[in-house]
Amino acid sequence: MTQDKKKKSKIKWQVTLIFSSKTMQYRTVIVMITVKEDKQRIDYLLKRDNVTDEELEEIYNEGVNQLRAIVDKSFNTYAVDGVLFPNDLARKVTKKI
């Protein structure tokens, strides 16, 4: 009897709903998975999240650097003696940056 309990505790049920755009219906898939498989899936998802986080960080930093370059270029073009006034930014641009 204790062996049956041990076996039951190592098995989980995974229920997944799958939507079919062709039939416009949901299909239920029920799969038995072991705790080991569940842990492997969690580890895989965590690794994938870390990779995605790194990619998003790179994209974010690239965007910030591009914006910083644009602001710096505009500041250097329109600033007078290291000071930039809002009125200077409101005037019509007469030359390309």
Backbone hydrogen bonds, N-H to C=O, Kabsch-Sander energy under -0.5 kcal/mol:
donor,donor_aa,acceptor,acceptor_aa,energy
5,K,1,M,-1.6
6,K,2,T,-2.0
7,K,3,Q,-2.3
8,K,4,D,-2.3
9,S,5,K,-1.9
10,K,6,K,-0.9
10,K,7,K,-0.6
11,I,8,K,-1.1
12,K,33,I,-4.1
14,Q,31,V,-3.4
15,V,13,W,-0.6
16,T,14,Q,-0.5
16,T,29,V,-2.7
18,I,16,T,-0.5
18,I,27,R,-2.9
20,S,25,Q,-2.8
21,S,19,F,-0.6
24,M,20,S,-1.8
25,Q,20,S,-0.8
27,R,18,I,-2.8
29,V,16,T,-3.0
29,V,27,R,-0.5
30,I,28,T,-0.5
31,V,14,Q,-2.6
31,V,29,V,-0.5
33,I,12,K,-3.2
33,I,31,V,-0.5
35,V,10,K,-1.7
38,D,34,T,-2.3
39,K,35,V,-2.6
40,Q,36,K,-2.4
41,R,37,E,-2.3
42,I,38,D,-2.3
43,D,39,K,-2.7
44,Y,40,Q,-2.4
45,L,41,R,-2.5
46,L,42,I,-2.4
47,K,43,D,-2.4
48,R,44,Y,-2.5
49,D,45,L,-2.3
50,N,46,L,-2.1
51,V,47,K,-2.1
52,T,48,R,-2.5
53,D,49,D,-2.7
54,E,50,N,-2.1
55,E,51,V,-2.3
56,L,52,T,-2.7
57,E,53,D,-2.3
58,E,54,E,-2.1
59,I,55,E,-2.3
60,Y,56,L,-2.7
61,N,57,E,-2.7
62,E,58,E,-2.3
63,G,59,I,-2.3
64,V,60,Y,-2.6
65,N,61,N,-2.5
66,Q,62,E,-2.2
67,L,63,G,-2.5
68,R,64,V,-2.7
69,A,65,N,-2.1
70,I,66,Q,-2.1
71,V,67,L,-2.7
72,D,68,R,-2.8
73,K,69,A,-2.3
74,S,70,I,-2.5
75,F,71,V,-2.9
76,N,72,D,-2.7
77,T,73,K,-1.8
78,Y,74,S,-2.5
79,A,75,F,-2.4
80,V,83,V,-2.7
81,D,79,A,-0.5
83,V,80,V,-1.4
88,D,85,F,-1.0
89,L,85,F,-1.1
90,A,86,P,-1.3
91,R,87,N,-0.9
